Every structure is written in structure tokens, then in C-alpha cells.
């Protein structure tokens, strides 16, 4: 009659070592899946021509059953892997997850007034001050030659704001801005999740070989 590895470890007074092997195998599998999901998600974000900074905002952690952080060190028999977005920005309407925006797509409309003022590089780009923060008369606002007045077409520039003193285009005004979906992270989550049983099996086989050599 063949005895299980657990039984043979138990009769030798090494059941605690067996439990540690189980924890090591489970932690290794979850850690591998979490890192794989994070890294492949980051590659997808960069591949979608989004910034590396946004890609790095996709984070991954592994915690034990007691809530302790075991992302890099430590083991637990029931670890929990989590991949999440840290690309959170505060807007007037609440907190926005930028990675989620590029995954689902959205239409941005002005909260106040009729237009969204998008700054150019000459205005400071992402670090530009809001157009409304400048004194009245700073800009000359006019319709571009190709724009149709009253057009509601998405992403159609409606007006241009030129800095009067510098004679430079500082803001482009839109009635709405459509951000198209550029990411497909959900299929990636499902694919990596389906790999976990195989990862656990391989990790456990390595532990079994290690324990068998010690008997």
C-alpha cells in the first residue's frame, strides 16, 4: 500500500514542513500570475501608444490571509493576488481612473460653460493653467476656418484661443471630446486567471520533488 507524502511526513514528525511546502507552492503560483498580469498589462498600455508613466500605474500586490504584504517575500497557504490601477486623478465630478477610461472609452463634456479648453504645448501642455484663470482680454477667440458653427460632431474643434500678446495658439475649444477605447485588459485578466491551476500544479511538483529527496 502506497502512503501519501503527507502521511509519510506526518509519521516522521515533519507535518509542519509539509504545510510550509503547500504555502510555498500556492504563494509561488499566485505571485507568478500577479506579476505576469501586471507586466503583460503594462506592455499592452505601452503598445497602445499610451505613456510609460501610465503603464507603471498598473500595480500588483500579493497579500497573505492575515492581510500581510508578501508581494516579494513571505509565504501563505491562501495568498491573494491583486492587480489594480493607481492612475487616479481628481476631477470636479469625482475621482477618475485613467486606465479604466482608456479601456472602456468615454465622452467628456464641459461641466461649466459650453466648451472644453484643451491647452497646447505653447500654453504648457498638461501643466498648463486653466484658460479661465487668465485675466479677461488675454485671448482672442475665433472660429477656425474649417469649423462649422454649432457643429456637435465629437472631437471637432469649435474655436481657437490665441494669446494676444504672444500671437500663439494656446487653447483649442471643443464642445465634447471622445476618448476611444484603446485597451483590452479584461481578456488578459481571464487568460492569466485560467493559468493559475497549472501554475499551482507545477509549483507543487517542485515542492514534492524537494520533499521526496529529503525523506
C-alpha positions as CSV (number, residue, x, y, z in Angstrom):
1,X,0.0,0.0,0.0
2,X,1.4,3.4,-1.1
3,X,1.3,6.1,1.6
4,X,0.8,9.7,0.6
5,X,3.6,12.2,1.0
6,X,1.6,14.0,3.7
7,X,1.2,10.7,5.7
8,X,4.9,9.9,5.4
9,X,5.9,13.4,6.5
10,X,3.4,13.2,9.5
11,X,4.8,9.9,10.9
12,X,8.3,11.5,10.8
13,X,7.1,14.4,12.7
14,X,7.5,16.8,9.8
15,X,3.9,17.8,9.1
16,X,4.8,21.4,9.7
17,X,7.4,21.2,6.9
18,X,4.7,19.7,4.6
19,X,2.4,22.7,5.4
20,X,5.2,25.1,4.6
21,X,5.6,23.4,1.2
22,X,1.9,23.9,0.5
23,X,2.2,27.5,1.4
24,X,5.3,27.9,-0.8
25,X,3.7,26.3,-3.8
26,X,0.5,28.4,-3.5
27,X,2.4,31.6,-3.0
28,X,4.7,31.0,-5.9
29,X,1.7,30.4,-8.2
30,X,-0.2,33.5,-7.2
31,X,2.9,35.6,-7.2
32,X,3.8,34.4,-10.7
33,X,0.2,35.1,-12.0
34,X,0.1,38.5,-10.4
35,X,3.4,39.6,-11.9
36,X,2.5,38.2,-15.3
37,X,-0.8,40.0,-15.4
38,X,0.9,43.3,-14.3
39,X,3.7,43.0,-16.8
40,X,1.6,42.0,-19.7
41,X,-0.9,44.7,-18.8
42,X,1.9,47.3,-18.8
43,X,3.1,46.1,-22.2
44,X,-0.4,46.4,-23.6
45,X,-0.7,50.0,-22.3
46,X,2.6,51.0,-23.9
47,X,1.7,49.1,-27.1
48,X,-1.5,51.2,-27.3
49,X,0.8,54.3,-27.6
50,X,0.0,55.5,-24.1
51,X,2.7,56.7,-21.8
52,X,5.1,54.5,-19.9
53,X,4.2,56.5,-16.8
54,X,0.5,55.4,-17.2
55,X,1.7,51.8,-17.7
56,X,3.7,51.9,-14.5
57,X,0.5,53.0,-12.7
58,X,-0.8,49.4,-13.1
59,X,0.4,47.8,-9.8
60,X,0.4,44.3,-8.4
61,X,0.4,43.1,-4.8
62,X,0.2,39.7,-3.1
63,X,-1.2,39.5,0.5
64,X,-1.5,36.7,3.0
65,X,-4.7,35.5,4.6
66,X,-3.9,37.8,7.5
67,X,-3.5,40.9,5.3
68,X,0.3,41.0,5.4
69,X,2.2,42.1,2.3
70,X,4.0,39.1,0.7
71,X,4.5,40.6,-2.7
72,X,8.2,40.0,-2.7
73,X,8.9,38.0,0.5
74,X,7.0,35.6,2.7
75,X,4.6,32.7,2.1
76,X,0.9,31.9,2.9
77,X,-1.3,28.9,2.2
78,X,-4.1,31.1,0.9
79,X,-2.5,34.1,-0.8
80,X,-4.4,36.8,-2.6
81,X,-3.1,38.4,-5.8
82,X,-4.4,41.8,-6.9
83,X,-3.6,43.9,-9.9
84,X,-5.1,47.4,-9.9
85,X,-4.8,50.8,-11.4
86,X,-3.1,53.6,-9.4
87,X,-3.8,56.1,-12.2
88,X,-6.4,58.0,-10.2
89,X,-7.0,61.7,-10.8
90,X,-9.4,64.0,-9.0
91,X,-11.9,65.9,-11.2
92,X,-14.8,68.1,-10.3
93,X,-17.2,65.2,-10.8
94,X,-15.1,62.8,-8.6
95,X,-12.1,60.5,-9.0
96,X,-11.3,59.2,-12.4
97,X,-9.3,56.0,-13.2
98,X,-7.4,56.8,-16.4
99,X,-6.6,53.2,-17.2
100,X,-10.3,52.4,-17.0
101,X,-11.1,55.3,-19.2
102,X,-8.9,54.0,-22.0
103,X,-10.3,50.5,-21.6
104,X,-14.0,51.5,-21.8
105,X,-13.9,54.8,-23.6
106,X,-15.9,57.8,-22.7
107,X,-17.2,61.2,-23.9
108,X,-16.1,64.2,-21.9
109,X,-18.4,67.2,-21.9
110,X,-17.9,70.6,-20.2
111,X,-19.2,70.8,-16.6
112,X,-19.4,74.5,-16.7
113,X,-19.9,76.6,-19.8
114,X,-20.2,75.4,-23.4
115,X,-16.6,74.4,-24.2
116,X,-13.7,72.3,-23.1
117,X,-10.4,74.3,-23.4
118,X,-7.6,71.9,-24.3
119,X,-4.2,73.6,-23.8
120,X,-1.5,73.3,-26.5
121,X,2.2,72.8,-25.8
122,X,2.7,76.6,-26.0
123,X,0.3,77.0,-23.1
124,X,2.2,74.5,-21.0
125,X,0.6,71.2,-22.1
126,X,-0.5,69.0,-19.2
127,X,0.9,71.6,-16.8
128,X,-1.0,74.5,-18.3
129,X,-3.2,76.7,-16.2
130,X,-6.9,76.7,-16.9
131,X,-7.9,79.2,-19.5
132,X,-10.4,80.7,-17.1
133,X,-7.5,81.7,-14.7
134,X,-6.2,84.4,-17.1
135,X,-7.5,88.0,-17.0
136,X,-10.3,88.9,-19.4
137,X,-8.9,90.1,-22.7
138,X,-5.8,87.8,-22.6
139,X,-7.0,85.8,-25.6
140,X,-8.6,86.4,-28.9
141,X,-11.2,83.7,-29.5
142,X,-12.4,82.9,-33.0
143,X,-13.8,80.1,-35.2
144,X,-11.2,78.2,-37.2
145,X,-11.7,78.4,-41.0
146,X,-12.8,74.8,-41.3
147,X,-15.1,74.6,-38.3
148,X,-18.8,74.7,-38.8
149,X,-20.6,76.9,-36.2
150,X,-22.8,74.9,-34.0
151,X,-21.4,71.6,-35.1
152,X,-22.0,68.9,-32.5
153,X,-19.6,66.4,-34.0
154,X,-17.4,64.7,-31.4
155,X,-13.8,65.9,-31.3
156,X,-14.5,68.7,-33.7
157,X,-12.6,71.9,-32.7
158,X,-15.1,74.7,-32.4
159,X,-12.9,77.7,-31.6
160,X,-9.3,78.7,-31.1
161,X,-7.9,80.9,-28.4
162,X,-4.8,82.9,-29.4
163,X,-2.7,84.7,-26.8
164,X,-2.9,88.4,-27.9
165,X,0.5,89.4,-26.7
166,X,2.4,86.4,-27.9
167,X,0.3,85.7,-31.0
168,X,0.3,82.0,-30.3
169,X,-2.5,79.4,-30.2
170,X,-2.8,78.5,-26.5
171,X,-6.1,76.7,-26.3
172,X,-8.4,74.7,-28.6
173,X,-12.1,74.7,-27.6
174,X,-14.3,71.7,-28.1
175,X,-18.0,71.1,-27.3
176,X,-17.1,67.5,-26.4
177,X,-14.1,65.2,-26.5
178,X,-14.4,61.5,-27.2
179,X,-11.8,59.2,-25.7
180,X,-11.8,55.9,-27.6
181,X,-11.2,52.5,-26.1
182,X,-7.6,51.5,-26.7
183,X,-7.1,48.7,-24.2
184,X,-8.4,45.2,-23.8
185,X,-7.4,44.2,-20.3
186,X,-10.4,42.1,-19.4
187,X,-9.5,39.2,-21.8
188,X,-6.0,39.4,-20.4
189,X,-7.3,39.0,-16.8
190,X,-9.3,35.9,-17.8
191,X,-6.4,34.3,-19.7
192,X,-4.0,34.7,-16.8
193,X,-6.6,33.7,-14.3
194,X,-7.1,30.4,-16.2
195,X,-3.4,29.7,-15.9
196,X,-3.4,29.6,-12.1
197,X,-4.3,25.9,-11.6
198,X,-1.4,24.9,-13.9
199,X,1.0,27.3,-12.1
200,X,-0.1,25.8,-8.8
201,X,0.4,22.2,-10.1
202,X,3.9,23.0,-11.4
203,X,4.9,24.8,-8.2
204,X,3.6,21.9,-6.1
205,X,5.5,19.3,-8.1
206,X,8.7,21.2,-7.4
207,X,8.0,21.1,-3.7
208,X,7.1,17.4,-3.8
209,X,10.5,16.6,-5.5
210,X,12.3,18.7,-2.8
211,X,10.5,16.9,0.0
212,X,10.9,13.4,-1.6
213,X,14.7,14.0,-1.7
214,X,14.8,14.8,2.0
215,X,13.0,11.5,3.1
